[in-house]
Amino acid sequence: MLPNYSWMLRAVFFLVVASNAALFLADTHAAEPALSVKVVTDRESAIYEVGEEAAFLITVSRGKEPVTDGNATFYVDDFLTGGKVVGLPEGAVALGVEPARVVVKGRRPEFLRCQVTYTPDEGKAVRAIAGAAFSPEKIELSLPVPDDFDEFWAEQKRKLAELPLDPQLTSLDSKASDVMSFDVQVQCTGGAPVSGYFSKPKEAEPKSLPIVLWVHGAGVRGSSLGNSQKGALAGFLSMDINAHGSPNGKPGTFYSELSKGPLNSYRHAGRESRDTIYFRGMYLRLVRAIDFLTAQPEWDGKTVVVVGHSQGGGQSLVAGGIDDRVTLIAPGVPAICDHSGESAGRVNGWPKLVPNGADGKPDPKVQLAARYVDAVCFATRCKAEAIMSVGFIDAVCPPSSCYAAYNALQGKKSVLNEPLMGHAAPKHIQDAFWARILEHANRSK
């Protein structure tokens, strides 16, 4: 007699049914349309004049369908307080078929943000931010350039020039057969050498190549061989330097230990004096890197480009102001700008170098030292051409600090305004910078 397997068949049937039901429920849950908030201004550019009204337009959607009932809460702030501000709109708006409107008037040359939150009956709240600019081209220096600014930096460069370059080059394998690459260290005053990767096309003719120098954002890492080779493949003497003169090509743990250890608080190190402030050495490494590159026999004698984002953007501004060999800078959402912004009623730029004392006022000693390393001050001396990006909702490098630098630039310039961008270097910005760099180099031939 054959065994009776009917109980097993029934068990399998129920398992299959239960499994299919679970999959159905999971698919139903996964297919639930996402909830989102969108905020834009009523003007695509998001740029207005002081005294004009800007309207922030708010929509809430679930998938492609608008949410037309309930309220969204909002407040408008000016970056300085990072929250609600007396005199600026705040509250709730009713959702409907048409976008809800929040209207604000520009009080002075400034940037304002509208921060919106929608909380559904079930589920997590969703948020969005948009920015608006009011006469940004009229944002000025928060404090004047120190009277002896040029004298101080001339003396720093004089001391640097007394030190021989003595470059140490180690040849590297290159995946690109027509490019030569090197790990390079160059002597420098200021506490650390220049440390970078240098690449150039093989068999280039003397005096035939422009220069591109890539500089880094905040943090601790080695140099980028990819950047240096990208420039070389495009026909440049190309060098990527790390911000701290650190050795290149080390394991991640090496840079992590540096970041936790001696470079843990580099942003604020020595800030009590212009002679000890950390950024002094970083800026001198820019000059020394350009010294090394312009000493190469292949340099065309005309073109020097410096490009970077965030802290690298600040460095590119500095390079253009401290070294008149620079012909084009490409600073993306630049840091190290407007250290004394609070003195003009706006937020300081990264790295918030100047602390406030017990009286709530900026520390006068640090504020004085910070003015000697403020990229805005260098921008006033920069005659190089420039292309800059600015994020209107950037809380790290606030747009007012970027525009304070941009407005001070003395050469031909253009700006990529991004009303919905925070602190970022998206591909379309990088592509625009690179296209501008190639155009500049080709025009200089």
Secondary structure, 3 states (H helix, E strand, C coil): CCCCCHHHHHHHHHHHHHHHHHHHHHHHHHCCCCEEEEEEECCCCCEECCCCEEEEEEEEEECCEECCCCEEEEEEECCCCCCCCCCCCEEEEECCCCCEEEEEECCCCEEEEEEEEECCCCCCCEEEEEEEEECHHHCCCCCCCCCCHHHHHHHHHHHHHCCCCCCEEEEECCCCCCEEEEEEEECCCCCCCEEEEEEEECCCCCCCEEEEEEECCCCCCCCCHHHHHHHHHCCCEEEEECCCCCCCCCCHHHHHHHHHCCCCCHHHCCCCCCCCCHHHHHHHHHHHHHHHHHCCCCEEEEEEEEEEECHHHHHHHHHHHHCCCCCEEEEECCCCCCCCHHHHCCCCCCCCCCCECCCCCECHHHHHHHHCCCHHHHHCCCCCEEEEEEECCCCCCCHHHHHHHHHHCCCCEEEEEECCCCCCCCHHHHHHHHHHHHHHHHHCC
